[in-house]
Amino acid sequence: MNKTKLLYIIIAVAVAISLYWYFSKKLAPKIETTEEALEVLSETPPVTVETNPIKKVPDLNPVEKINPFKTLNPFE
């Protein structure tokens, strides 16, 4: 039983290392010179600024969250 557990652990580690190697090679940018590295580092990412301040306003009404009864107010 210990040999099978050891075999499974070795296989899992080998798969994890191979996946890490594959994805690190695939995602890494191919930079060969210092000038290319400076160009990549000096690029600014696109920034989207929302101009409508009321577009994503959270619902902060505590009465609706706390009140367990969903009846109308008889005094209104």
Backbone torsions as a table, in degrees:
resi	resn	phi	psi	omega
1	MET	NA	-35.3	179.8
2	ASN	-69.1	-32.8	179.8
3	LYS	-68.3	-37.4	179.8
4	THR	-70.1	-38.8	177.2
5	LYS	-63.2	-42.8	178.6
6	LEU	-63.2	-40.3	178.3
7	LEU	-63.9	-43.2	178.2
8	TYR	-63.9	-38.7	179.1
9	ILE	-66.3	-42.5	179.1
10	ILE	-63.5	-42.3	178.5
11	ILE	-64.0	-42.3	-179.9
12	ALA	-64.2	-41.0	179.3
13	VAL	-66.6	-40.8	179.4
14	ALA	-64.5	-41.1	178.7
15	VAL	-66.4	-42.0	179.7
16	ALA	-63.2	-42.3	179.8
17	ILE	-66.3	-41.5	-179.6
18	SER	-67.8	-37.8	176.9
19	LEU	-66.1	-41.4	178.0
20	TYR	-62.2	-44.3	179.5
21	TRP	-63.1	-42.9	-178.8
22	TYR	-63.8	-47.8	-177.1
23	PHE	-74.6	-28.9	177.6
24	SER	-71.3	-35.3	176.5
25	LYS	-69.8	-37.2	-176.1
26	LYS	-73.6	-37.0	-175.2
27	LEU	-89.6	-16.8	-177.0
28	ALA	-73.9	132.4	176.4
29	PRO	-71.2	147.9	-179.3
30	LYS	-91.2	97.8	-178.8
31	ILE	-117.2	126.4	-176.5
32	GLU	-111.2	-28.6	-176.8
33	THR	-120.9	168.4	179.3
34	THR	-69.0	-34.9	179.6
35	GLU	-64.5	-41.2	177.6
36	GLU	-64.5	-38.3	178.4
37	ALA	-64.5	-41.0	178.0
38	LEU	-65.8	-37.4	177.3
39	GLU	-64.8	-42.7	-179.8
40	VAL	-65.8	-41.0	-179.1
41	LEU	-73.4	-26.6	-177.3
42	SER	-87.5	-8.5	177.8
43	GLU	-69.3	135.1	177.9
44	THR	-95.5	137.1	179.6
45	PRO	-72.7	151.3	179.0
46	PRO	-67.7	134.9	-178.1
47	VAL	-113.7	127.7	176.3
48	THR	-104.4	121.5	-179.1
49	VAL	-106.4	124.4	179.1
50	GLU	-81.2	125.8	-177.9
51	THR	-94.4	-15.4	178.9
52	ASN	-95.9	107.2	-175.9
53	PRO	-73.3	-15.2	-175.3
54	ILE	-100.8	2.5	-175.8
55	LYS	-65.3	-43.4	-176.7
56	LYS	-118.9	61.0	178.5
57	VAL	-91.4	125.8	-179.8
58	PRO	-74.1	154.3	177.7
59	ASP	-82.8	107.4	-174.5
60	LEU	-110.7	25.3	179.7
61	ASN	-79.7	108.4	-176.3
62	PRO	-72.4	-23.0	-177.9
63	VAL	-65.9	-40.6	-179.4
64	GLU	-69.1	-27.5	-179.2
65	LYS	-83.6	-29.3	-174.7
66	ILE	-93.3	-36.5	-174.3
67	ASN	-69.3	114.2	-179.5
68	PRO	-79.7	-14.8	-177.9
69	PHE	-96.2	130.6	-179.4
70	LYS	-106.1	52.7	179.1
71	THR	-110.9	162.1	178.0
72	LEU	-76.7	153.0	179.1
73	ASN	-78.3	119.7	-178.4
74	PRO	-73.2	-14.0	-177.1
75	PHE	-91.9	-0.7	179.8
76	GLU	-94.4	NA	NA
